[in-house]
Amino acid sequence: MNLKTAAGVTAAYGLWVIAGGVWRYWEAASANALGFGLFMGVLALAGAWLLFKGARVSGLAVAALAVVFVGGFFATKGSKDGIDIRVAITLALSVAEAVVLILAWRGKRE
């Protein structure tokens, strides 16, 4: 997978994470969810920007950090509190993003 494609998918993932934080803030007035969503979403967007600029290793590392924290958080949250639609979508997108990052890592060096 080329870096531009990985950057686009990672940007979409980052935007979803931000939207998920806003969604949770809207439904439960959770400032923690808003803060987590904004921070992790911006981290994923920073990874996407680095990938778009061609900084392969740093972009993948930053994006992977966001995926590990978001995916890990929602995996433990889902096992404790049950899975609602927001949690299910975020978990599925975290797995998909991890696959994209692996494919970009294994892909042709540009």
C-alpha distances in whole Angstrom, upper triangle without the diagonal:
4,7,9,7,7,10,12,11,13,15,16,17,19,21,21,23,25,26,27,29,31,31,33,35,36,37,38,39,37,37,35,32,32,32,29,27,27,27,23,22,23,21,18,18,19,16,14,16,16,12,13,15,13,15,12,14,16,14,12,16,18,15,16,19,20,18,20,23,23,22,25,27,27,27,30,31,30,32,35,36,34,31,32,29,28,27,26,23,22,22,20,17,17,16,14,12,13,11,8,9,9,6,5,8,8,5,7,10,10
4,6,6,6,9,10,11,12,14,16,17,18,20,22,23,25,26,27,29,31,32,33,35,36,38,39,39,37,37,35,32,32,31,29,27,27,26,23,22,22,20,17,17,17,14,12,14,13,9,10,12,10,12,10,13,15,13,12,16,17,15,16,20,20,19,22,24,24,23,26,28,28,29,32,33,32,34,37,37,36,33,33,31,29,29,28,25,24,24,22,19,19,19,16,14,15,13,10,10,11,9,6,9,10,7,7,8,8
4,5,5,6,9,10,10,12,14,15,16,18,20,21,22,24,25,27,28,30,31,33,34,36,37,37,35,34,32,30,29,28,26,24,24,23,20,19,18,17,14,14,14,11,9,10,9,6,6,9,7,9,7,11,12,9,9,13,14,12,14,17,17,17,20,22,22,22,25,27,27,27,30,31,31,33,36,36,35,32,32,30,28,28,27,24,22,23,21,18,18,18,16,13,14,13,10,9,12,10,6,9,11,9,9,9,8
4,5,5,6,9,10,10,12,14,15,17,18,20,21,23,24,26,27,28,30,32,33,35,36,36,34,33,32,30,28,28,26,24,23,23,21,18,18,17,14,13,14,12,9,10,10,7,5,9,8,11,10,14,14,11,12,16,16,14,16,19,18,18,21,23,22,23,26,27,27,28,31,32,32,34,37,37,36,32,32,29,27,27,27,24,22,23,22,18,19,19,16,14,16,15,11,12,14,12,10,13,15,12,12,12,11
4,5,5,6,9,10,11,12,14,16,17,19,20,21,23,25,26,27,29,30,31,33,35,35,33,33,31,29,28,28,26,23,23,23,20,18,18,18,14,14,15,13,10,12,13,9,9,12,12,14,12,15,16,13,13,16,16,14,16,19,18,17,20,22,21,21,24,26,25,26,30,30,29,32,35,34,33,30,29,27,25,25,24,21,20,21,19,16,16,17,13,12,14,13,9,10,13,11,9,12,14,11,13,14,13
4,5,5,6,8,10,10,12,14,15,16,18,20,21,23,24,25,27,29,30,31,33,33,31,30,29,26,25,25,23,20,21,20,17,15,16,15,11,11,13,10,7,10,11,7,8,12,11,12,10,12,13,10,9,13,13,10,12,15,14,13,17,19,18,18,21,23,22,23,26,27,27,29,32,32,31,28,27,25,23,23,22,19,18,18,17,13,13,14,11,9,10,10,6,7,10,9,6,10,12,10,13,13,13
4,6,5,6,9,10,10,12,14,15,16,18,20,21,23,24,26,27,28,30,31,31,29,28,27,25,24,23,21,19,18,18,16,13,13,13,10,9,10,8,4,7,8,5,5,9,9,11,10,13,12,9,9,13,12,9,12,15,14,14,17,19,18,18,22,23,23,24,27,27,28,30,32,32,31,28,28,25,23,23,23,20,18,19,18,15,15,16,13,10,13,13,9,9,13,12,9,12,15,14,15,15,14
4,5,5,6,9,10,11,12,14,16,17,18,20,21,22,24,26,27,28,30,30,29,28,27,24,23,23,22,19,18,19,16,14,14,14,11,9,12,10,7,9,11,9,8,12,13,14,14,16,16,12,13,16,15,12,15,17,15,15,19,20,18,19,22,23,23,24,27,27,27,30,32,32,30,27,26,24,21,22,22,18,17,19,17,14,15,16,13,11,14,14,10,11,15,14,12,15,17,16,17,18,16
4,5,5,6,9,10,11,12,14,15,16,19,20,21,23,24,25,27,28,29,27,27,25,23,22,22,20,17,18,18,15,13,14,14,10,10,13,11,8,11,13,11,11,15,15,16,15,16,16,13,12,15,14,11,13,15,13,12,16,18,16,16,19,21,19,21,24,24,24,27,29,28,27,24,23,21,19,19,18,15,14,15,13,10,11,12,9,7,11,11,8,9,13,12,11,14,16,15,18,18,18
4,5,5,6,9,10,10,12,14,15,17,18,20,21,23,24,26,27,27,25,24,23,20,19,19,17,15,15,15,12,10,11,10,6,7,9,7,5,9,11,9,10,13,14,14,13,14,13,10,10,12,11,7,10,12,10,10,13,15,13,14,17,18,18,19,22,22,23,25,27,27,26,23,23,21,18,18,18,15,13,14,14,10,10,12,10,7,10,11,8,8,12,12,11,13,16,16,18,18,18
4,5,5,6,9,10,11,12,14,16,17,18,20,21,22,24,26,26,24,23,22,19,18,18,17,14,13,14,12,9,9,10,7,5,8,8,5,8,11,10,10,13,15,15,15,16,15,11,12,14,12,9,13,14,12,12,16,16,15,16,19,20,19,21,24,24,24,27,29,28,27,24,24,21,18,19,19,16,14,16,16,12,12,15,13,10,13,15,12,12,16,16,14,17,20,19,21,21,20
4,5,5,6,9,10,10,12,14,15,16,18,20,21,22,24,24,23,23,22,19,18,18,17,13,14,15,13,9,11,12,9,8,12,11,9,12,14,13,13,16,18,18,18,19,18,15,15,17,15,12,14,16,13,13,16,17,14,15,19,19,18,20,23,22,22,25,27,26,25,22,21,18,15,17,17,13,12,14,13,10,11,14,11,10,13,14,12,13,17,17,16,18,21,20,22,23,22
4,5,5,6,9,10,10,13,14,15,16,18,20,21,22,23,21,21,19,16,16,16,14,11,12,13,10,8,10,11,7,8,11,11,9,13,15,14,14,18,19,18,17,18,17,14,13,15,13,10,12,13,10,9,13,13,11,12,15,15,14,16,19,19,19,22,24,23,22,19,18,16,13,14,14,11,9,11,11,7,8,11,9,7,10,12,11,12,15,16,15,17,20,20,23,23,23
4,5,5,6,9,10,11,13,14,16,17,18,20,21,21,19,18,17,15,13,14,12,9,9,10,7,4,6,7,5,5,9,9,8,11,13,13,14,17,18,18,17,18,16,13,13,14,12,9,12,12,9,9,13,12,10,12,15,15,15,18,20,19,20,23,24,24,23,21,20,18,14,15,16,13,11,13,14,10,10,13,13,10,13,15,13,13,17,18,17,19,22,22,24,24,24
4,5,5,6,9,10,11,12,14,15,16,18,20,20,18,18,17,14,13,14,13,9,9,11,10,6,8,10,8,8,11,12,11,13,16,16,16,19,20,20,20,21,20,16,17,18,15,13,15,16,12,13,16,16,13,15,18,17,16,19,22,20,21,24,25,24,24,21,19,17,14,15,16,13,11,15,15,11,12,16,14,12,16,18,16,16,20,21,20,22,25,24,27,27,26
4,5,5,6,9,10,10,12,14,15,16,18,18,17,17,17,13,12,14,12,9,10,12,10,7,11,12,10,10,14,14,13,16,18,18,18,21,23,23,22,23,21,18,18,19,17,14,15,16,12,12,15,14,11,13,16,15,14,17,19,18,18,21,22,21,20,17,16,13,10,12,12,9,8,11,12,9,10,13,13,11,15,17,15,16,20,21,20,22,25,25,28,28,28
4,5,5,6,9,10,11,12,14,15,16,17,15,15,13,10,10,11,9,5,7,9,7,5,9,10,9,10,13,13,13,16,18,18,19,22,23,22,22,22,20,17,17,17,15,12,14,13,10,10,13,11,8,10,13,12,11,14,16,15,16,19,20,19,19,16,15,14,10,11,12,10,7,11,12,9,9,13,13,12,14,17,16,16,19,21,20,22,25,25,28,28,28
4,5,5,6,9,10,11,12,14,15,15,13,13,12,10,8,9,8,5,5,8,8,5,8,10,10,10,13,14,14,16,18,19,20,22,24,23,23,24,21,19,19,19,16,14,16,15,12,13,16,14,11,14,16,15,14,18,19,17,18,22,22,21,21,19,17,16,12,13,15,13,11,14,16,13,13,17,17,15,18,20,19,19,23,24,23,25,28,28,30,30,30
4,5,5,6,9,10,10,12,14,14,13,14,14,10,9,11,11,7,8,12,11,9,11,14,13,13,16,17,17,18,21,22,22,24,26,26,26,27,25,22,22,22,19,17,19,19,15,15,18,16,13,15,18,16,15,18,20,18,18,22,22,20,20,17,15,13,10,12,14,12,10,14,15,13,14,18,17,16,19,21,20,21,24,25,25,27,29,30,32,32,32
4,5,5,6,8,10,11,12,13,12,12,12,8,8,11,10,6,9,12,11,9,13,14,13,14,18,18,18,20,23,23,24,26,28,27,27,27,25,22,22,22,19,17,18,18,14,14,16,14,11,13,15,13,11,15,16,14,14,18,18,16,16,14,12,10,7,9,11,9,8,11,13,12,12,16,16,15,18,20,20,21,24,25,25,27,29,30,33,33,33
4,5,5,6,9,10,10,10,9,9,9,5,4,7,7,4,7,9,9,9,12,14,14,15,17,19,19,21,23,24,25,27,29,28,27,27,25,23,23,22,19,17,19,17,14,15,16,14,11,14,15,13,12,16,17,14,15,19,19,17,17,16,14,13,10,11,14,13,11,14,16,14,15,18,19,18,20,23,22,22,25,27,27,28,31,32,34,34,34
4,5,5,6,9,10,9,9,9,10,8,5,9,10,7,8,12,12,11,13,16,16,16,19,21,20,22,25,25,26,28,30,29,30,30,27,25,25,25,22,20,22,21,17,18,20,18,15,17,19,16,15,19,20,17,18,22,22,19,20,18,15,14,11,13,16,15,13,17,18,17,17,21,21,20,23,25,25,25,28,30,29,31,34,34,37,36,36
4,5,5,6,9,9,10,11,12,9,8,12,12,9,11,15,15,13,16,18,18,18,21,23,22,24,27,27,28,30,32,32,31,32,30,27,27,27,24,22,23,22,19,19,21,18,15,17,19,16,15,18,19,16,17,20,20,17,17,15,12,11,8,11,14,12,12,15,17,16,17,20,21,20,23,25,25,26,29,30,30,32,34,35,37,38,37
4,5,5,6,7,6,9,9,6,7,11,10,9,12,14,14,14,17,19,19,20,22,24,24,26,28,29,29,32,34,33,32,32,30,27,27,27,24,22,23,22,18,18,20,17,14,16,17,14,13,16,17,13,14,18,17,14,15,13,11,11,8,10,13,13,12,15,17,17,17,20,22,21,23,26,26,26,29,31,31,32,35,36,39,39,39
4,6,5,4,5,6,8,6,6,9,10,10,11,14,15,15,17,19,20,20,23,24,25,26,29,30,30,32,34,33,33,33,31,28,29,28,25,23,25,23,20,20,22,19,16,19,20,16,16,19,19,16,18,21,20,17,18,17,15,15,12,14,17,17,15,18,21,20,20,24,24,24,26,28,28,28,31,33,33,34,37,38,40,40,40
4,6,6,8,10,12,10,9,13,14,12,14,17,18,17,19,22,22,22,25,27,26,28,31,31,32,34,36,35,36,36,33,31,31,31,28,26,27,26,22,23,25,22,19,21,23,19,18,22,22,18,19,23,22,19,19,18,15,15,12,15,18,17,17,20,22,21,22,25,26,25,28,30,30,30,33,35,35,36,39,39,42,42,42
4,6,8,11,13,11,11,15,15,14,16,19,19,19,21,24,24,24,27,28,28,30,33,33,34,36,38,37,37,37,35,32,32,32,29,27,28,27,23,24,25,22,19,21,22,19,17,20,20,17,17,20,19,16,16,15,13,13,11,13,16,16,16,19,21,21,22,25,26,26,28,30,30,31,34,35,35,37,40,40,43,44,43
4,5,9,10,9,10,13,14,14,16,18,19,19,22,24,24,25,28,29,29,31,33,34,35,37,39,38,38,37,35,33,33,32,29,27,28,26,23,24,24,21,19,21,21,18,16,20,19,15,17,19,18,14,16,16,13,15,13,14,17,18,17,20,22,22,23,26,27,27,28,31,32,32,34,36,36,38,40,41,44,44,45
4,6,9,9,9,11,13,13,15,17,18,19,20,23,23,24,26,28,29,30,33,34,34,36,38,37,37,37,34,32,32,32,28,27,28,26,23,24,25,22,19,22,22,19,18,22,21,17,19,22,20,17,19,19,17,18,15,17,20,20,19,22,24,24,24,27,28,28,29,32,32,32,35,37,37,38,41,42,45,44,44
4,5,5,6,9,10,11,12,14,16,16,18,20,21,22,24,26,27,28,30,32,33,34,36,35,35,34,31,30,30,29,26,25,25,23,20,21,22,18,16,19,19,15,15,19,18,15,17,20,18,15,18,17,16,17,14,15,19,19,17,19,22,22,21,25,26,25,27,30,30,30,33,35,34,35,38,39,42,42,42
4,5,5,6,9,10,10,12,14,15,16,18,20,21,22,24,25,26,28,30,31,33,34,33,33,33,30,28,28,27,24,23,24,22,19,21,21,18,16,19,20,16,17,20,19,17,19,22,20,18,21,20,19,20,17,17,21,21,18,21,24,23,22,25,27,25,27,30,30,29,32,35,34,35,38,39,41,41,41
4,5,5,6,8,10,10,12,14,15,16,18,20,21,22,24,25,27,28,30,31,33,31,31,30,27,26,26,24,21,21,22,19,16,18,18,14,13,16,16,13,14,17,16,14,17,19,17,16,19,19,18,19,16,15,19,19,17,19,22,21,20,23,25,23,24,28,28,27,30,32,32,32,35,36,39,39,39
4,5,5,6,8,10,10,12,14,15,16,18,20,21,22,24,25,27,28,30,31,30,30,29,26,25,24,23,20,19,20,18,15,16,17,13,11,14,15,11,11,15,15,12,15,17,16,15,16,16,15,15,12,12,16,16,13,15,18,17,17,20,22,20,22,25,25,25,27,30,29,30,33,34,37,37,37
4,6,5,6,8,10,10,12,14,15,16,18,20,21,22,24,25,26,28,30,29,29,29,26,24,24,23,20,19,20,18,15,17,18,15,13,16,17,14,14,18,18,16,18,21,20,18,20,19,17,17,14,14,18,17,14,17,20,18,18,22,23,21,23,26,25,25,28,30,29,30,33,34,37,36,36
4,5,5,6,8,10,11,12,14,15,16,18,20,21,22,24,25,27,29,27,27,27,24,22,23,21,18,18,19,16,14,16,17,13,12,16,17,14,15,19,18,16,19,22,21,20,22,21,20,20,16,16,20,19,16,18,21,19,18,22,23,21,22,26,25,24,27,30,29,29,33,33,36,35,35
4,6,5,6,8,10,10,12,14,15,16,18,20,21,22,24,26,27,25,25,24,22,20,20,19,16,15,16,13,10,13,13,10,9,12,13,10,12,15,15,13,16,19,18,18,19,18,18,18,14,14,17,16,13,15,18,16,15,18,20,18,19,22,22,21,24,27,26,26,29,31,33,33,33
4,6,5,6,8,10,10,12,14,15,16,18,20,21,22,24,26,24,24,24,21,19,19,19,15,14,15,14,10,12,14,11,9,12,14,11,12,15,16,14,16,19,19,18,19,17,17,16,12,12,15,14,11,14,16,14,13,17,18,16,18,21,20,20,23,25,24,25,28,29,32,31,31
4,6,5,6,8,10,10,12,14,15,16,18,20,21,22,24,23,23,23,20,18,19,18,15,14,16,14,11,14,16,13,11,15,16,14,15,19,19,18,20,23,23,22,23,21,20,19,15,16,19,17,14,17,19,16,16,19,20,17,19,23,22,21,24,26,25,26,29,30,32,31,31
4,6,5,6,9,10,10,12,14,15,17,18,20,21,23,21,21,21,18,16,17,16,12,12,14,12,9,12,13,11,10,14,15,14,15,18,19,18,20,23,23,22,24,22,22,21,18,17,20,19,15,17,20,17,16,19,20,17,18,22,21,19,23,25,23,24,27,28,30,29,29
4,5,5,6,9,10,11,12,14,15,17,18,20,21,19,19,19,16,14,14,13,10,9,11,9,6,8,10,8,7,11,12,11,12,15,17,16,18,21,21,21,22,20,20,19,16,15,17,16,12,14,16,14,12,15,16,13,15,18,17,16,19,21,20,21,24,25,28,27,27
4,5,5,6,9,10,10,12,14,15,16,18,20,19,19,19,16,14,15,15,11,10,12,11,8,10,12,11,9,12,15,14,14,17,19,18,19,22,23,22,23,21,20,18,15,15,17,15,12,14,16,13,12,15,15,13,15,18,16,16,19,21,19,21,24,24,27,26,26
4,5,5,6,9,10,10,12,14,15,16,18,17,18,18,15,13,14,14,10,10,13,12,9,12,14,13,12,15,17,16,17,20,22,21,23,26,26,26,26,24,24,22,19,19,21,18,15,18,19,16,15,18,18,15,17,20,18,17,20,22,20,21,25,25,27,26,25
4,5,5,6,9,10,11,12,14,15,17,15,15,15,12,10,11,10,7,7,10,8,6,10,12,11,11,14,15,15,17,19,21,20,22,25,26,26,26,24,24,23,20,19,21,19,16,17,19,16,14,17,17,14,15,18,16,14,18,20,18,18,22,23,25,23,23
4,5,5,6,9,10,11,12,14,15,14,14,14,12,9,10,10,7,5,8,8,6,8,11,11,10,12,15,15,16,18,20,20,21,24,25,25,25,23,23,21,18,18,19,16,13,15,16,12,11,14,14,10,12,15,13,11,15,17,15,16,19,20,22,21,21
4,5,5,6,9,10,10,12,14,14,14,15,13,10,11,12,9,8,11,12,9,11,15,14,13,16,18,18,19,21,24,23,24,27,28,28,28,25,25,23,20,20,21,18,16,18,18,15,14,17,16,12,15,17,15,14,17,18,16,18,21,21,22,22,21
4,5,5,6,9,10,11,12,11,12,13,10,8,10,11,7,8,11,11,10,13,15,15,15,17,20,20,21,23,25,25,27,29,30,30,30,28,28,26,23,23,24,22,19,20,21,17,16,19,18,14,16,18,16,14,18,19,16,17,21,21,22,20,20
4,5,5,6,9,10,11,9,9,10,7,4,6,7,5,5,8,9,9,11,13,14,14,16,18,19,20,22,24,24,26,28,29,30,30,27,27,26,23,22,23,21,18,19,19,16,14,16,16,12,13,15,13,10,14,15,13,13,17,17,19,17,17
4,5,5,6,9,10,10,10,12,10,6,8,10,9,7,11,12,11,12,15,16,16,17,20,21,21,23,26,26,27,29,31,31,30,28,27,25,22,22,23,20,18,19,19,15,14,16,15,11,13,15,12,11,14,15,12,14,17,16,18,17,16
4,5,5,6,9,9,10,12,10,7,10,12,10,10,13,15,14,15,18,19,19,21,23,24,24,26,29,29,30,32,34,34,34,31,30,28,25,26,26,23,21,23,22,19,18,20,19,15,17,18,15,14,17,18,14,16,19,18,19,18,16
4,5,5,6,5,7,9,7,5,8,10,9,9,12,13,14,15,18,19,19,21,23,24,25,27,29,30,31,33,35,35,35,32,32,30,27,27,28,25,22,24,24,20,19,21,19,16,17,18,15,13,16,16,13,14,17,16,17,15,14
4,5,5,5,5,8,8,5,7,10,10,9,12,14,14,15,18,19,19,20,23,24,25,26,29,29,30,32,34,35,34,32,32,29,27,26,27,24,22,22,22,18,18,19,17,14,14,15,12,10,13,13,10,11,14,13,14,12,11
4,5,8,9,12,11,8,11,14,13,12,15,17,17,18,21,22,22,23,26,27,27,29,31,32,32,35,37,37,36,33,33,30,28,28,28,25,23,24,23,20,20,21,19,16,17,18,14,13,16,15,12,14,17,15,15,14,12
4,6,8,11,11,9,12,14,13,14,17,18,18,20,22,24,24,25,28,29,30,31,34,34,35,37,39,39,39,36,36,34,31,31,31,28,26,27,27,23,23,24,22,19,20,21,17,16,18,18,14,15,18,16,16,14,11
4,5,9,9,8,10,13,13,14,16,18,19,20,22,24,24,25,27,29,30,31,33,34,35,37,39,40,39,37,37,34,32,31,31,29,27,27,27,23,22,23,21,18,19,19,16,14,16,15,12,12,15,13,13,10,8
4,6,6,6,8,10,11,12,14,15,17,18,20,21,22,23,25,27,28,29,31,33,34,36,37,38,38,36,36,34,31,31,31,28,26,26,26,23,21,22,21,18,18,19,16,13,15,16,12,12,15,14,14,11,10
4,6,5,6,8,10,11,12,14,16,16,18,20,21,22,23,26,27,27,30,31,32,34,36,36,36,34,34,33,30,29,29,27,24,24,24,21,19,20,19,15,15,16,13,10,12,12,9,8,11,11,11,9,9
4,6,5,6,9,10,10,12,14,15,16,18,20,20,22,24,25,26,28,30,31,32,34,35,35,33,34,33,30,29,29,27,24,24,24,21,19,20,19,16,15,16,14,11,12,13,10,8,11,12,13,10,11
4,5,5,6,8,10,11,13,14,15,17,18,20,21,23,24,25,27,28,30,31,33,34,34,32,33,32,29,28,28,26,23,24,24,21,19,20,20,16,15,17,15,12,14,15,12,11,15,15,16,14,14
4,5,5,6,8,10,11,12,14,16,17,18,20,21,23,24,26,27,28,30,32,32,32,30,30,29,26,25,26,23,21,21,21,18,16,18,17,13,13,15,12,10,12,14,10,10,14,14,15,14,14
4,6,5,6,8,10,10,12,14,15,16,17,20,21,21,24,25,26,28,30,31,30,28,29,27,25,24,24,22,19,19,19,16,14,15,14,11,10,12,10,6,9,11,8,7,11,12,14,13,14
4,6,5,6,9,10,10,12,14,15,16,18,20,20,22,24,25,27,28,30,30,28,29,28,25,24,24,23,20,19,20,18,15,16,16,13,11,14,13,9,11,13,11,10,14,15,17,16,17
4,5,5,7,9,10,11,13,14,15,17,19,20,22,23,24,26,27,28,29,27,27,26,23,22,23,21,18,18,19,17,14,16,16,12,12,15,14,11,13,16,13,13,17,18,20,18,19
4,5,5,6,9,10,11,12,14,15,16,18,20,21,22,24,26,26,26,24,25,23,20,19,20,18,15,15,16,13,11,13,13,9,9,12,10,8,11,13,11,12,15,16,18,18,18
4,5,5,6,9,10,10,12,14,15,16,18,19,20,22,24,25,25,23,24,23,21,19,19,18,15,14,15,13,10,11,12,9,7,10,10,7,9,12,11,11,14,16,19,18,19
4,5,5,6,9,10,10,12,14,15,17,18,20,21,23,24,24,23,24,23,20,19,20,19,15,15,17,15,11,13,15,11,10,14,14,11,13,16,15,14,18,19,22,21,22
4,6,5,6,8,10,11,12,14,15,16,18,20,21,22,22,20,21,20,17,16,17,16,12,13,14,12,9,12,13,10,10,14,13,11,14,17,16,16,19,21,23,23,23
4,6,5,6,8,10,10,11,14,15,16,18,20,20,20,18,19,18,16,14,15,13,10,10,11,9,6,8,10,7,7,10,11,9,12,15,14,15,17,19,22,22,23
4,6,5,6,8,10,10,12,14,15,16,18,19,20,18,20,20,17,15,16,16,12,11,13,12,8,10,12,10,9,12,13,12,13,16,16,16,18,21,24,24,25
4,6,5,6,9,10,11,12,14,15,16,18,18,17,19,19,16,14,16,15,12,11,14,13,10,12,15,13,12,15,16,15,16,20,19,19,22,24,27,27,28
4,5,5,6,8,10,10,12,14,15,16,16,15,16,15,12,10,12,12,8,8,11,10,7,10,13,11,11,15,15,15,17,19,19,20,22,24,27,27,28
4,6,5,6,9,10,10,12,14,15,15,13,15,15,12,10,11,11,7,6,9,9,5,7,11,10,9,12,14,14,15,18,19,19,21,23,26,27,28
4,6,5,6,8,10,11,12,14,15,14,16,17,15,11,13,14,11,9,12,12,9,10,14,13,12,15,17,16,17,20,21,21,23,25,29,29,30
4,6,5,6,8,10,11,12,13,12,14,15,13,10,12,13,10,9,13,13,11,13,16,15,15,18,20,19,20,23,24,24,26,28,31,31,33
4,5,5,6,8,10,10,10,9,11,12,10,6,8,10,7,6,10,11,9,11,14,14,14,17,19,19,20,23,24,24,26,28,32,32,33
4,6,5,6,9,10,10,9,12,13,12,8,9,12,9,7,10,12,10,11,14,15,14,16,19,19,19,22,24,24,25,28,31,32,34
4,5,5,6,8,10,10,13,15,14,10,12,15,12,10,14,16,13,14,18,18,17,20,22,22,22,26,27,27,28,31,34,35,36
4,5,5,6,7,8,10,13,11,8,11,13,11,10,14,15,14,15,19,19,19,21,23,23,24,27,28,28,31,33,36,37,38
4,5,5,5,5,8,11,10,7,8,11,10,9,12,14,13,14,17,18,18,21,23,23,24,27,28,28,30,32,36,37,38
4,6,6,8,11,14,14,10,11,15,14,12,14,17,16,16,19,21,20,22,25,25,25,28,30,30,31,33,37,38,40
4,6,9,12,15,15,12,13,17,16,14,17,20,18,19,22,23,23,25,28,28,28,31,32,32,34,36,40,41,42
4,7,9,12,12,10,12,15,15,14,17,19,18,20,23,23,23,26,28,28,29,32,33,34,35,37,41,42,43
4,7,10,11,9,10,13,13,12,15,17,17,18,21,22,22,24,27,27,28,30,32,33,34,36,40,41,42
4,7,8,6,6,10,10,10,12,14,15,15,18,19,20,22,24,25,26,28,29,30,32,33,37,38,39
4,6,5,6,9,10,11,12,14,15,17,18,20,21,23,24,26,27,29,30,32,33,34,38,39,40
4,5,5,6,8,10,10,12,14,15,16,18,20,21,22,24,26,27,28,30,32,32,36,37,38
4,5,5,6,9,10,11,12,14,15,16,18,20,21,22,24,26,26,28,30,31,34,35,36
4,6,5,6,9,10,10,12,14,15,16,18,20,21,22,24,25,27,29,30,33,34,35
4,5,5,6,9,10,11,12,14,15,17,18,20,21,23,24,26,27,28,32,33,34
4,5,5,6,8,10,10,12,14,15,16,18,20,21,22,24,26,26,30,31,32
4,5,5,6,9,10,10,12,14,15,16,18,20,21,22,24,25,28,29,30
4,5,5,6,9,10,11,13,14,15,17,19,20,21,23,24,28,29,30
4,5,5,6,9,10,11,12,14,16,17,18,20,21,22,26,27,28
4,5,5,6,8,10,10,12,14,15,16,18,20,20,24,25,26
4,5,5,6,9,10,10,12,14,15,16,18,20,23,24,25
4,5,5,6,9,10,11,12,14,15,17,18,22,23,25
4,5,5,6,9,10,11,12,14,15,16,20,21,22
4,5,5,6,9,10,10,12,14,15,18,19,20
4,5,5,6,9,10,10,12,14,17,18,20
4,5,5,6,9,10,11,12,16,17,19
4,5,5,6,9,10,10,14,15,16
4,5,5,6,9,10,13,13,15
4,5,5,6,8,12,13,15
4,5,5,6,9,11,13
4,5,5,8,9,10
4,6,8,8,11
4,7,8,11
4,6,9
4,6
4
